[in-house]
Amino acid sequence: MNTKGAAAWMRCTENWIHKLVYAGRLKAYVYDENGVLVEREPHTPRQGQGLYFYEKDLKAYKGRHKGRPEGSKDKKPRGVKTSPIEP
C-alpha cells in the first residue's frame, strides 16, 4: 500500500509516516531504476519518491507501539475529590 493508505490504516498523518520512515522505525519500499521494489534506506531524504509498505511491517510497528492513551493527560479521574486545605 502507498503512504496515504498506510496513514489511513494506522490512523495518523502522511507526514508522521514519513517521519517514522526517515527515523528508521518503519520499513518502506521504493521502486529502483529497474522497476524492482527494494527497501528504502533510513535517514536518506528522497523527496518526491513514492513510498510503499507491506501490511506485515505496519502490523509489526503498530504492535510494538501502542501510542499515547486516548483522552486528556491532565484530566483528573471522576469521583476523586480533593480538598484545597489538607489537615
Secondary structure, 3 states (H helix, E strand, C coil): CEHHHHHHHHCCCHHHHHHHHHHCCCCCEEECCCCCEEECCCCCCCCCCCCECCHHHHHHHHHHCCCCCCCCCCCCCCCCCCCCCCC
